[in-house]
Amino acid sequence: AVLIIGVVIFVGIELLGKQTVIAIYGERYLDAEALMPYLLVGHLFITLSVVVNSLAVVFKQTGGIFAANLAGTIFSLAFGGLLLKEYGTIGAVVGFTVGCALPFLMQVLLLKRVAND
């Protein structure tokens, strides 16, 4: 259910990106529409992480959830800031998106290892 809701939101915002930016921020920030697909990829990884986290609970491997989220947070804050300084807004978006993907990927690898044991 969480995955379906995430996909519906992803598609809806992608299709209504311009209208969403105008409704929330006004036409002054319309350039932000170009960044929305990249931000949505980050949110898709967050949604997928929720699904993977539930599997971690089933396998009683919840310690990996904390470690993976910590790694993603550190990456997002540390490298996101550096990327922002160097590349502007797109750098911050890349830092955010990678910071969201990292916990998901770490959790998948951990659970794959646990499932094979």
Legacy VTK file of the C-alpha trace (Angstrom):
# vtk DataFile Version 3.0
C-alpha trace
ASCII
DATASET POLYDATA
POINTS 117 float
0.000 0.000 0.000
2.821 2.436 0.878
4.527 1.752 -2.437
1.325 2.326 -4.391
0.661 5.608 -2.580
4.240 6.709 -3.262
3.953 5.905 -6.967
0.614 7.725 -7.247
2.093 10.813 -5.590
5.198 10.549 -7.795
3.159 10.407 -11.008
0.723 13.079 -9.853
3.401 15.589 -8.956
5.328 14.832 -12.141
2.246 15.429 -14.271
1.220 18.525 -12.330
4.726 19.850 -11.603
4.255 23.308 -13.090
0.864 23.789 -11.452
2.221 22.510 -8.132
5.124 24.979 -8.120
2.852 27.876 -9.052
0.243 26.915 -6.435
2.768 26.565 -3.620
5.470 29.118 -4.480
4.147 31.292 -7.299
5.532 31.864 -10.777
8.711 33.378 -9.372
10.056 29.888 -8.618
8.893 28.149 -11.789
12.488 27.086 -12.551
12.154 24.662 -9.631
9.894 22.512 -11.795
12.956 21.156 -13.620
14.313 19.784 -10.323
11.125 18.029 -9.256
11.774 14.716 -11.065
15.107 14.371 -9.257
13.545 15.207 -5.907
10.787 12.717 -6.596
13.371 9.983 -7.227
14.716 10.693 -3.744
11.232 10.407 -2.295
10.691 7.187 -4.206
13.789 5.771 -2.485
12.359 6.883 0.871
9.111 5.073 0.071
10.977 1.924 -0.946
13.010 2.132 2.262
9.807 1.937 4.283
8.966 -1.338 2.546
12.482 -2.703 3.096
12.381 -1.564 6.734
9.290 -3.683 7.315
11.210 -6.699 6.025
14.039 -5.862 8.404
11.560 -5.968 11.279
10.341 -9.389 10.133
13.936 -10.690 10.031
14.685 -8.974 13.376
17.514 -6.979 11.762
16.468 -3.496 12.844
19.998 -2.360 13.717
20.695 -2.040 10.012
17.843 0.458 9.671
19.552 2.880 12.026
22.987 2.446 10.463
21.664 2.887 6.918
19.607 5.961 7.797
22.558 7.464 9.637
24.791 6.965 6.595
22.188 8.579 4.334
21.757 11.513 6.683
25.490 12.105 6.983
25.922 11.931 3.216
22.995 14.258 2.580
24.146 16.848 5.102
27.885 16.687 4.469
28.082 16.157 0.738
24.812 17.910 -0.016
26.247 21.069 1.512
29.465 20.749 -0.452
27.589 20.046 -3.662
25.313 23.013 -3.010
28.289 25.293 -2.596
29.950 23.982 -5.767
26.968 23.404 -8.081
24.105 25.392 -6.595
20.591 24.031 -6.311
21.212 21.013 -8.531
24.062 20.010 -6.214
21.734 20.095 -3.224
19.203 18.001 -5.115
21.866 15.424 -6.013
23.019 15.303 -2.379
19.439 14.783 -1.225
18.675 12.106 -3.804
21.857 10.120 -3.135
21.280 10.571 0.600
17.863 8.941 0.137
19.138 6.148 -2.122
22.011 5.178 0.151
19.907 3.834 3.067
17.670 1.926 0.684
20.622 0.270 -1.053
22.371 -0.519 2.233
19.211 -2.067 3.677
18.623 -4.171 0.562
22.190 -5.500 0.693
21.894 -6.281 4.406
18.588 -8.078 3.989
19.851 -9.997 0.979
22.732 -11.258 3.090
20.388 -12.137 5.982
17.938 -13.913 3.658
20.757 -16.020 2.220
21.880 -17.183 5.691
LINES 1 118
117 0 1 2 3 4 5 6 7 8 9 10 11 12 13 14 15 16 17 18 19 20 21 22 23 24 25 26 27 28 29 30 31 32 33 34 35 36 37 38 39 40 41 42 43 44 45 46 47 48 49 50 51 52 53 54 55 56 57 58 59 60 61 62 63 64 65 66 67 68 69 70 71 72 73 74 75 76 77 78 79 80 81 82 83 84 85 86 87 88 89 90 91 92 93 94 95 96 97 98 99 100 101 102 103 104 105 106 107 108 109 110 111 112 113 114 115 116
